[in-house]
Amino acid sequence: MSSTTASLETGLARVAEDLLSERLIRAVGSGRRRTAVPPWRRVELRWVDLKAGRSLQIVRYDATQAHTANHLAGEAARSAVDTLLAEPFGNWTVETTEHELTLRVTKKGDAALHERASAVSTGSTNDVDHSHDRAKERMLPADDPVFAALGMTDGQGRIKPSRMAKYRQVEDFLRILDRSVADARAKGHLRKPTEDKPLHVVDLGCGNGYLTFAAHRMLSGRSGLPVRLTGVDVKEQSRDHNASVAAKLGIDAEFVAGTIGDVALTTPPDVVLALHACDTATDDALARAVAWEAPLVLAAPCCHHDIAAQLRRTPAPAPYSALVRDGILRERFADTLTDALRSLLLRQQGYRVDVMEFVDSQHTPRNTLLRAIRTGEAQGSAVAEYDDLVATWAIQPRLGELLGHAPTREA
């Protein structure tokens, strides 16, 4: 990965070059700048093949719906890109067959650029799907047996209207999981699974298993990997429900009723999932993943009550009192601070960490995902950053305690 800072004009020119290239797989513009708000909450771009010819498809999202427009390659597409890049989006993420480029507009109005090799890593435009039929891009089709077993479809194999948001969440998660497994395997951080030693996926706090079973189905079906699944949840009802679904689907799975901290595994996990585990349950899951030296960890945190409560009890350092004076701002800041500290702790433990959007906030406000790939190379600067943040805000993060970075609090 390379990181540079450039003028905003230079940074946007790089984004425009990728957007107009046939190497483009997908691009997303989101967020706002310090001084202005764009007219759209989010935009997505990709090339599609239409009867009129290859066109740049731009989907603009407002508060309630998506607006799609297609612009023929050439002057029409270039004009559309110029107009879009003139809008004050704070972030751009562009994936091509050669690299992944992110641009963040800094407080000073510069462009912070981060670039790394694409998970596709072929450089060939033949690997880009230009089909206009979006259904072909589904990680799992709506009529897949897993959705029927989970009660998400009707008698005709269509997703029930009340389950569409969950279906979109599943799709977004599977897309991240698919790319993450491919990335970890390509770089040698995740072993090649075999029938004798299948890919062991452990879902900590699995609930009723929507994402658990979908992950198994995608990895074993679409990716063709032998997979063994272990699900852990404190509720016996979840264990019984999930065991029944696993039996219907005929998959290699075990479900355990118990706490994350007490679960014992017969074989170490290759992939650890912790999706919407509440408050410090996410910390428990991350600590177990570190102890197991899990090669790949995907965690979508939920309910950051612990740090929020500590911020209420402790005077804010000058000049940051405005960040925690009002309840809603304090809660949002606690979310950000908690996950920033978690990412620093994981980096100290030899993980490469990406903090990304899990699913569009239209479907769930809990849409941050921590993706951690174990490289074995600890990031030394993460120690000082962590210590400074903890000392500045006078807090004791639960994950830090579990990993031995702070004294355990009294009950």
C-alpha positions in Angstrom: 0.0 0.0 0.0 1.2 3.5 -0.8 0.0 6.7 0.8 0.5 10.2 -0.5 -0.9 13.7 -0.1 -1.6 15.8 -3.2 -3.6 18.8 -4.2 -7.3 18.2 -4.6 -7.1 18.9 -8.3 -4.4 16.3 -8.8 -6.2 13.7 -6.6 -9.5 14.2 -8.5 -7.7 13.9 -11.8 -6.4 10.5 -10.7 -9.9 9.5 -9.7 -11.3 10.7 -13.1 -8.7 8.7 -15.0 -9.8 5.5 -13.2 -13.5 6.3 -13.6 -13.2 6.7 -17.4 -11.0 3.6 -17.8 -12.5 0.3 -18.9 -10.4 -1.2 -16.1 -13.0 0.2 -13.7 -14.8 -2.4 -11.6 -16.8 -0.1 -9.3 -16.5 3.3 -7.7 -18.2 5.0 -4.8 -18.4 8.7 -3.8 -19.7 9.5 -0.3 -19.4 11.8 2.7 -19.0 15.5 2.7 -16.3 18.0 2.9 -15.7 20.3 5.8 -17.1 23.4 4.0 -19.9 21.9 1.8 -22.5 19.1 1.5 -23.0 17.3 -1.8 -26.6 17.0 -3.2 -26.4 13.2 -3.0 -25.9 11.0 0.0 -23.8 8.5 -2.1 -23.0 7.8 -5.8 -21.9 4.5 -7.4 -20.3 4.1 -10.9 -19.6 1.2 -13.2 -19.5 0.5 -16.9 -22.4 -1.4 -18.5 -23.0 -2.7 -22.0 -26.3 -1.4 -23.5 -27.8 -1.6 -27.0 -26.7 1.9 -27.6 -23.1 0.9 -26.6 -20.8 0.8 -23.6 -22.0 3.4 -21.1 -20.9 4.7 -17.7 -23.8 3.9 -15.2 -24.1 6.4 -12.4 -26.4 5.6 -9.5 -27.2 8.6 -7.2 -28.8 8.0 -3.8 -30.9 10.6 -2.0 -32.5 10.0 1.4 -35.2 7.6 0.0 -34.3 6.1 -3.4 -31.7 5.5 -6.1 -31.6 7.5 -9.4 -29.8 5.8 -12.3 -28.5 7.4 -15.4 -26.3 5.9 -18.2 -23.8 8.0 -20.2 -22.2 6.7 -23.5 -18.5 6.3 -23.5 -16.7 9.3 -24.8 -17.7 12.9 -24.3 -21.0 12.1 -22.6 -19.3 10.0 -19.9 -16.4 12.5 -19.5 -18.8 15.4 -19.0 -20.8 13.4 -16.4 -17.6 12.5 -14.5 -16.5 16.2 -14.5 -19.9 17.2 -13.1 -19.8 14.6 -10.5 -16.2 15.3 -9.3 -17.2 19.0 -9.0 -19.6 18.0 -6.2 -18.2 18.3 -2.6 -17.9 14.6 -1.8 -15.5 13.9 1.0 -14.4 10.4 0.0 -13.9 8.4 -3.2 -13.2 4.7 -3.4 -12.3 3.4 -6.8 -11.6 -0.3 -7.7 -10.0 -1.3 -11.0 -8.5 -4.5 -12.2 -5.1 -3.1 -11.3 -5.5 -1.3 -8.0 -7.8 0.1 -5.3 -7.6 3.8 -4.8 -9.1 5.8 -2.0 -9.2 9.6 -1.8 -10.1 11.5 1.3 -10.4 15.3 1.3 -8.5 16.6 4.3 -9.5 19.5 6.6 -7.0 21.7 4.6 -8.7 20.8 1.4 -5.9 18.5 0.1 -6.3 14.9 -1.2 -5.0 12.1 1.0 -4.5 9.2 -1.4 -4.1 5.5 -0.5 -3.4 2.9 -3.2 -2.9 -0.8 -3.1 -3.0 -3.7 -5.5 -6.5 -4.9 -6.4 -7.7 -8.3 -5.1 -8.4 -9.1 -8.8 -4.8 -8.2 -9.7 -4.9 -9.3 -13.4 -4.9 -5.9 -15.1 -7.2 -7.4 -17.7 -10.4 -5.7 -18.7 -11.8 -9.2 -19.5 -12.4 -9.7 -15.7 -14.8 -6.8 -15.5 -18.5 -7.6 -15.6 -20.2 -5.0 -17.9 -23.5 -6.8 -18.0 -26.5 -4.5 -17.5 -28.5 -7.2 -15.7 -27.7 -6.5 -12.0 -29.1 -9.9 -11.0 -26.0 -11.5 -12.5 -23.9 -9.8 -9.9 -25.7 -11.4 -6.9 -23.4 -13.3 -4.6 -26.3 -15.6 -3.8 -29.5 -15.6 -6.0 -32.8 -14.9 -4.2 -34.0 -18.5 -4.9 -31.0 -20.1 -3.2 -32.1 -22.8 -0.8 -30.4 -21.0 2.2 -32.9 -18.2 2.0 -35.8 -20.6 2.0 -34.4 -22.4 5.0 -34.0 -19.1 6.8 -37.6 -18.1 6.1 -36.6 -15.1 3.9 -38.5 -16.2 0.7 -42.1 -16.9 -0.3 -43.4 -19.9 -2.1 -42.1 -18.7 -5.4 -38.6 -18.3 -4.2 -38.8 -14.5 -4.0 -37.4 -12.5 -1.1 -40.2 -11.3 1.1 -40.6 -7.5 1.2 -40.1 -7.5 4.9 -36.7 -9.3 4.4 -35.3 -7.2 1.5 -33.2 -5.0 3.8 -31.7 -8.2 5.4 -31.1 -9.6 1.9 -29.2 -6.5 0.9 -27.2 -6.7 4.1 -26.3 -10.3 3.3 -25.2 -9.4 -0.2 -23.0 -6.6 0.9 -21.4 -8.7 3.6 -20.8 -11.6 1.2 -19.1 -9.3 -1.3 -16.7 -8.2 1.4 -16.1 -11.7 2.6 -15.4 -13.0 -0.9 -12.9 -10.4 -1.6 -11.3 -10.6 1.8 -10.8 -14.4 1.5 -9.4 -14.0 -2.0 -7.0 -11.3 -0.8 -5.8 -13.2 2.2 -5.2 -16.3 0.1 -3.5 -14.5 -2.7 -1.0 -12.9 -0.3 -0.3 -16.2 1.5 -1.9 -15.2 4.8 -4.7 -17.8 4.6 -4.0 -21.4 3.9 -5.5 -23.4 1.1 -8.4 -25.5 2.5 -8.7 -29.2 1.7 -11.3 -31.8 2.3 -9.3 -33.2 5.2 -8.7 -29.6 6.6 -11.6 -27.5 5.5 -11.8 -23.7 5.9 -12.9 -23.3 9.5 -15.3 -20.3 9.9 -16.3 -19.4 13.4 -19.1 -16.9 14.0 -19.1 -15.4 17.5 -22.5 -14.1 18.5 -24.2 -15.6 15.5 -27.8 -15.0 16.5 -30.2 -16.7 14.2 -27.5 -17.3 11.6 -28.6 -15.2 8.6 -25.0 -14.1 7.7 -23.5 -17.3 9.1 -25.3 -19.7 6.7 -25.0 -17.3 3.8 -21.3 -17.1 4.4 -21.1 -20.9 4.4 -23.2 -21.2 1.2 -21.2 -18.6 -0.7 -17.8 -20.0 0.3 -18.7 -23.6 -0.3 -20.8 -23.0 -3.4 -19.7 -19.9 -5.3 -16.0 -20.2 -4.3 -15.9 -24.0 -4.2 -14.1 -24.2 -0.9 -14.5 -27.0 1.7 -16.0 -25.3 4.7 -16.6 -26.2 8.3 -18.8 -23.9 10.4 -18.9 -23.2 14.1 -21.5 -20.8 15.5 -21.5 -19.4 19.1 -24.3 -17.6 20.8 -25.4 -17.2 24.4 -29.0 -18.2 23.7 -29.9 -21.8 23.6 -32.8 -20.9 21.3 -30.3 -19.7 18.7 -28.3 -22.9 19.0 -31.4 -25.1 18.5 -32.7 -23.0 15.6 -29.4 -23.0 13.8 -28.8 -26.7 14.3 -32.2 -27.3 12.7 -31.4 -25.1 9.7 -28.0 -26.8 9.3 -29.7 -30.2 9.2 -32.1 -29.0 6.5 -29.2 -27.7 4.4 -27.0 -30.7 5.1 -23.9 -28.7 5.9 -20.9 -29.4 8.2 -21.8 -27.1 11.1 -21.7 -27.1 14.9 -23.6 -24.6 17.1 -22.7 -23.9 20.7 -24.7 -22.1 23.4 -22.4 -20.2 25.6 -20.3 -17.0 26.0 -17.7 -15.9 23.6 -15.0 -16.0 26.3 -15.7 -19.6 27.3 -16.1 -21.3 23.9 -13.5 -24.0 23.3 -12.6 -25.1 19.7 -11.2 -28.4 18.7 -9.4 -26.8 15.7 -8.3 -23.2 15.4 -10.4 -21.0 13.1 -9.3 -19.6 9.7 -12.0 -17.0 9.6 -13.6 -15.3 12.6 -16.9 -13.4 12.2 -18.4 -11.1 14.9 -21.3 -9.3 13.2 -23.3 -6.9 15.4 -22.2 -8.4 18.7 -23.4 -5.9 21.2 -21.0 -3.5 23.0 -18.0 -5.2 24.6 -19.0 -8.6 23.1 -17.2 -7.4 20.0 -14.1 -6.9 22.2 -14.5 -10.4 23.6 -14.7 -11.7 20.0 -11.7 -9.8 18.8 -9.6 -10.9 21.8 -10.5 -14.5 21.1 -9.6 -14.1 17.4 -6.2 -12.6 18.4 -5.6 -15.5 20.9 -6.4 -18.0 18.1 -4.2 -16.1 15.7 -7.0 -16.2 13.2 -5.8 -15.3 9.7 -8.9 -13.3 8.8 -11.3 -11.4 11.1 -14.5 -9.5 10.1 -16.2 -7.6 12.8 -19.2 -5.3 12.5 -19.4 -3.6 16.0 -22.7 -2.6 17.6 -23.7 -0.5 20.6 -20.6 1.2 21.9 -22.0 1.8 25.4 -18.8 1.1 27.4 -16.7 4.0 26.1 -19.7 6.3 26.0 -20.4 5.7 29.7 -16.7 6.4 30.5 -16.8 9.6 28.5 -19.9 10.7 30.6 -18.0 10.2 33.9 -14.7 11.8 32.9 -14.1 15.5 32.1 -13.1 16.0 28.5 -9.6 17.2 27.7 -9.3 20.7 26.5 -10.3 21.8 23.9 -12.6 18.9 23.1 -15.5 19.3 25.5 -17.8 20.1 22.6 -17.3 16.6 21.2 -19.0 15.0 24.3 -21.2 17.8 25.7 -24.4 16.7 23.9 -25.6 13.1 24.2 -26.0 12.4 20.5 -22.5 13.7 19.7 -21.0 11.9 22.6 -22.5 8.6 21.4 -21.2 9.1 17.8 -17.8 10.1 19.1 -17.7 7.1 21.3 -18.5 4.9 18.3 -15.6 6.4 16.4 -13.1 6.4 19.3 -13.9 2.8 20.2 -13.4 1.4 16.8 -10.3 3.5 16.2 -8.8 2.0 19.4 -9.8 -1.5 18.4 -8.0 -1.0 15.0 -4.9 0.2 16.7 -4.8 -2.7 19.1 -5.2 -5.2 16.2 -2.4 -3.5 14.3 -0.2 -4.0 17.4 -1.0 -7.7 17.2 0.2 -8.1 13.7 -3.0 -7.5 11.7 -3.5 -5.3 8.7 -6.7 -3.5 9.4 -9.2 -1.8 7.1 -12.2 0.1 8.5 -14.9 0.2 5.9 -18.6 0.6 5.3 -20.4 -2.7 5.9 -23.8 -1.9 4.4 -25.4 1.4 3.3 -26.7 3.3 6.3 -30.1 3.4 4.7 -30.4 -0.3 5.8 -28.7 -0.1 9.2 -27.0 2.6 11.2 -24.5 0.1 12.5 -22.6 -0.1 9.2 -18.9 0.0 10.2 -16.9 -3.1 9.6 -13.3 -3.9 10.8 -11.5 -6.2 8.4 -8.3 -7.6 9.9 -5.9 -9.9 8.0 -3.0 -11.4 10.1 0.3 -10.6 8.5 2.4 -11.2 11.6 4.0 -7.7 11.2 3.1 -5.5 14.2 2.8 -1.8 13.5 5.0 -0.1 16.1 3.5 3.3 15.7 0.1 1.9 16.8 1.4 1.5 20.3 2.1 5.2 20.8 -1.1 6.2 19.1 -3.1 4.0 21.3 -1.4 5.1 24.5 -1.8 8.7 23.6 -5.6 8.4 22.9 -6.2 6.4 26.1 -4.3 8.9 28.2 -5.9 11.9 26.6 -9.4 10.7 27.2 -8.7 8.9 30.5 -10.5 5.7 29.4 -9.9 2.0 29.7 -11.0 0.1 26.5 -12.3 -3.4 27.1 -10.2 -4.9 24.3 -7.1 -3.3 25.7 -7.7 -5.0 29.1 -8.3 -8.3 27.4 -5.0 -8.0 25.5 -3.1 -6.9 28.6 -2.7 -3.2 27.7 -4.4 -1.8 30.8 -5.3 -2.8 34.3 -8.6 -4.6 34.7 -11.3 -2.5 36.1 -12.9 -3.4 39.4 -16.4 -4.9 39.1 
